[in-house]
Amino acid sequence: MSDTRPEHSDSPRPADRVNEEIRALWLTHAGSLPATRRHEYEALLAEWAAAVRAEIVEAA
């Protein structure tokens, strides 16, 4: 997983950027994610969900 955030940043990356990384992960493995990459996917998914929530709060 390539995390481009500053090490001590409290703000999540934008959801669209995390989504791009999720898509790239799946494309790299032709749509069949191996068990060894599942943890990375789950971490990205949690990060994406947090980013979406932050964007919703920001929009409100």
Rosetta blueprint (number, residue, H / E / L):
1 M L
2 S L
3 D L
4 T L
5 R L
6 P L
7 E L
8 H L
9 S L
10 D L
11 S L
12 P L
13 R L
14 P L
15 A H
16 D H
17 R H
18 V H
19 N H
20 E H
21 E H
22 I H
23 R H
24 A H
25 L H
26 W H
27 L H
28 T H
29 H L
30 A L
31 G L
32 S L
33 L L
34 P L
35 A H
36 T H
37 R H
38 R H
39 H H
40 E H
41 Y H
42 E H
43 A H
44 L H
45 L H
46 A H
47 E H
48 W H
49 A H
50 A H
51 A H
52 V H
53 R H
54 A H
55 E H
56 I H
57 V H
58 E H
59 A H
60 A L
